[in-house]
């Protein structure tokens, strides 16, 4: 992957937004649904059997594609495949590998400022969902037991805490807490824990720790393991993002 300097990656659990210029990627696929938007010039997406020049497109999960951004500025929104937000876009895509969409340029202009000023990436997604008139059922009140588990995960020193231990903290069975957690949060506890470790690792790197140390402290076997996990989700290699300090500024967000 070739990325222009001075790009930004905003990341939180289950969601990331890349803002910058991706000159070219290799052909790849990933677990996330990807919304790719252009603030100015058209970009090209090459699929296995077709090449499309566009300004706005949604790419389904596990769909082979190559992005050629050239000199334009792109916004890549990557959404965890099993999240509540992704289900809204799955409904729009159906079985199609991609769908071109029409996004008001004024909305595209607000995405960067929303991410920068509010540090709330969910707001950005919900604005796009509303703009496209997609049905979306948002959970407005989190169960107190799920809130307790979220607080435990946020503060626990043990990076690989088990679902069994978490369930014991709220006096529920493993199967019940897994079901409730997925309904409320939009992804499984195990996937959420993996995301937490990724976000922690990236936060450590941006705070000055070297890649190997950050990966180990975040609970990964080594830096290659952490980079491989991120690439499986988003098709982006963390080594490419952080190979020098001028390439990408990573900002860890709360939501």
N, C-alpha and C positions, 0 to 999 in steps of 0.2 A: 504494500500500500504506500502510495506517495501522497504526503500531506504537506500543504503549504505552511509556512511558519505563522505563528501568532494565531492559531486556532484555539477554540475553547471546548472543553468537554464538561458538561454539567451532569452529575450522576447522583442518583439516589436508589434506594432498593426497588428494583423492578422497572426502572426507567432511566434512560440517559438521553441527553440532547447534545449533539456535536454541532458546533457552528464554526465554519471555516471553509477552506477549499481542499477538497479531496481531488487531487489531480487525476489519480487513477487507482483502482483496486484490481486485484486479480479476481478471477471468477470464484465465487464462494457462495455458501449459504449459511444460515444461522437460525437459532431457535426463535429469535425475536421477530415480531412484525416491525417493519421499518417504513416510516413516512419520510420521504425525501422531498424537500422543497427548495426552490431557488429564489434568492433575493433579487437576482438580476438576470443572468444569462441562462439559456437552456442547458441542461446536462443530458448525457446519454446513458441509458441503462441497456446493457446487452444481456438478454436471456438466452436460453439454449437455442431457440428457434427464431428469435426476432430481436430487433434492435429498435429502441424507442428514444426519440428526442422530446423532452418534456420539461415543464417547470414544476410539476406537482404529481407525485405518484405514491401509492401505497403498495408495498411489496410483501407478499405473504410469507409466513415462516417457512423455513426449509426449502426455499425457492432459489435455484442457482441464478446468480446474476453478477454482473460486473458494472461498476459505476465509473464513468469518465466525466469528471467535473471541469477539467481544463482550467480556465482562469476565473471562472465564476465563483460565487459564494454560495455554499449549500448549508441547509439545515437538515441534519439526520436525526430523527426521533426514533429511538429503538425501545420497544415495549415488550416486556416479559410476556411470553406466549400464553401463559395461563392466567393472566391478571384480568381483573374486571374491565379495565380499559381495553385490553386486547380483544375481549369478547365483543365489544362494540364494533371494532374494525373487522373482526371475523364475520360478523353479520353483514357488513357492507361488501366484503370480498366474496363471501360464499366459498366455492371451490376454485375460484379464479386465482392464478398465481400473482396477479397484480391488478391494479385499477388506477387509471389516471383520474385525478380529481381537480376541481376548480376551487382555488383558494384566493380570496381577496388579497391583493398585494398589501393592503393596509394591515391585515391580520398578520401576514408574514413579518412585516416590519416591527410588530409589537412583541414577537416571540423572544427575540434577543433581550429586549428591555425587561420583559416579564421574568425571564430566567435570571438575569443579572440583578434586578432590583428586589424581586420577591423571594428568590431562591425556592420557589414552589413550582416544581415541574408539572405537577398534576393539574394546576390551573391552566397551563399551556395546552395540555391535552384536552381538557374539558372545553376550552374555547373552540378547538378544532372540531370536536364532536358536535358541539352546538351549531357551529357554522355549516357543517355537512348534514345537519338534521338527522343524526343517528340517535336511535333510542339508547339511553344509557341509564341504568339503575344504580345510583350511588348509595352506598351505605353511609348514612349520616351519623348514626350513633353506634359506637363500638362497645360491644359487651365488656363488662368490667373484668371478666376473667381473661379476655383477649388482651385488654389493656395491661393487665398484670404481667402476662407472658411477654408482651412487647417491651415492657420496662425491664424484665429479667434479661431478655436477649440483648438489650441495649447496654446493660451494665455488667453482664457476666464476664469474668476474666477467661473462663474456659471457652475457647472458640468453637469447640465441637460438642456443645451440650446436647444431650439426647432428647428426643421427643418424650421419652418415658419420664425423664426428670422434670421436664416442663409440665407434663400432664399431672404429675404428683403435686406440683406447686398449687394447682387450682382444683385438686380433688376430682378430676375427670379421667375417664379412660383415654388411652392413646387414640383410639378410633374416633371418639367423640370430639376430642380437642382438635384433631386433624380436620374433621369435617367443619367444625365451627370456625376454625382459623381460616380455612379456604373461602368460606362464604363471606366472612367479614373483611379479610385482607385482600383476597383475590389471587392468592397463590398458596402453595403448600408450605407448611412450617419448614420442611427440609430445604426447599428452594429459597425461602426467605432467609434462613440461616446462611446459605451459600452466598446470597446477595450481600448479607451483612459483612461476611468475611471479605468479599471483593471490595466493597465500599471502604471498609477499614484499611485494607491493603493500599488502595489508591490514596486514601487520606494520609497514610504514613509516608508514601512516596512524595506527595506534594508538600509534606511537612519537613522533608529533607533526608529521610532515611533512604538507604540504597535499596535497590529492587529486591535483592536476595533477603535482606533483613526484614523488609516490610512483608514479603510473602510468607516468611516463616512465622513472624509474629501474628499474622492474620489467620494462621492455621493451615496454610498450604505446605505441601511437601517441599517445594522450592519455587523459584521465580517462574520457571517454565510451566509449572503446574498452574499457577495463578494466571499467567498470560494465556495458556491454552483454554482455561475455563472461560475467561472473558471472550476469547475469540469464538468459542462454541456458541455463546449467547448472541454475540453481535457481529461476528465476522471481522472484528478489529483486533489486531495484535497489539498488546500493551507495550511491547518493545518498540513498535513503530511509533506509538504515541509519545513515549518518554525517552526516545534515544538521545535527545538533547533538550535543554531547558527552553529553547526558543520555539519548539514545534507546537506543543499543546499546553495550555494552562488548564489543569483539571480543578474543578470546583465541586466539592461534595456538598449536597443539599440535604435538608431534613425530610422533604416530602416532594 
